[in-house]
Amino acid sequence: MARAASPARACQVGPTDIDHVLSTTRAVRRKLDLDRPVEPAVLEECLSLALQAPTPGNVQAWRWLVVRDQGVKARLGAVNQPSVARALRPGGT
């Protein structure tokens, strides 16, 4: 019978795993430690991968803002929550 990975082991993600982690939603949920700050090198790798994503008309007009302050994150979440709720309603309105 296989044992489930311990929580500490399940949260360990190395730089070589980042492509796999970012490409599988379930892996993200299992492996990322959301309470630990993201290392700058990992963040740079994530942004590098995101820059490869296609955009309509190949416009590629990205703007990135990295927010590390939990209070600012909470305020941004509160501001965006109504828009997200509308977008998730059937019909998107």
Secondary structure as UniProt FT lines:
FT   HELIX           7..10
FT   HELIX           15..17
FT   HELIX           18..23
FT   HELIX           25..31
FT   TURN            34..35
FT   HELIX           40..50
FT   TURN            51..52
FT   HELIX           56..58
FT   HELIX           70..88
FT   TURN            90..91
//
